[in-house]
Amino acid sequence: MKTTVHFAASAVAGAGAWLLGGPAAGLGLLAFGTLLDIDHVEHYHSRGMPIDLKGLLGAVARNQEKLEKHHKIKRGVPASWAFPVLHCVELLFLTTLLAVVSGRHLLYGAAAGILLHLLMDIKAYPMSPRFFSLVWRGRNRVRLRLAWKTWKA
């Protein structure tokens, strides 16, 4: 999914969170709903996308299929540690727990942003929604790698 779509949805939801929980909740939702895809920069750069202003702006504006065609790259299992950590329900559970324990509105917003982002990405990865669990990925690594090779978004 394009970063601009994540940003737009997170901005609308963040505005609601701002009204209900204050500015920290709204900003947390906007930031985490959008910026979870920061891992894509390293992933696509390692496959040939230039890391300059033009490349980054193009990455924000294009969906994954157009990005792959434009840079003549093939999507595959991301090698970066950031991908599995940023796109997992375990991060969502941890952030929610920290929000409850601390009472911080920023963390409530962050948890809502992570949830929104994962829900929007539900059809973007093979073997979804199970895909979004680090535990499940670890236990099903071989099956997931095979599914990734044959899967089309």
C-alpha positions, 0 to 999 in steps of 0.5 A: 500500500502506498505511504500516501494512503497510510498517511491519509487514513492515519491523518483522518483517524488521528484527527478523531484521536486528537478530539477524543484523547488530545494532541498526543493521541492524535500525533501518536496515531498519525506517526505510527500509522504512517511511519511503520513503512520506514523499513521499506526504504532500506528494503527497496534500496538494497534492491536498487532504488536510489536513496535520494530525494527523487527516489524517496518521493517516488517511493512515497507516491507509488504503490509497490507494483509501480515502484518495482516496475519503475526501478526494475526490482523484485519484491522479496522477503525483506532482510532488514530487522526493522520489517518483522519488528515494525509489522507485527502484532507483538509490537501492537500488544507491547505498545498497548500494554505500555499505554495501559501501564503508563496512561500515556495518550501518545502510546494509546495513539501509537497502538491505534496507529499500528493497528490501523496500519496492519489492518490496511496491510492485511492483503499486502503479504503472503499468508496474512493475517497470520503473517503479522505475528513474529511467533508464527513467522518463526515457526513457519519460516520455510512455508512462508519463504515458499509462499513469498516466492509464488505470491502476487500482491 
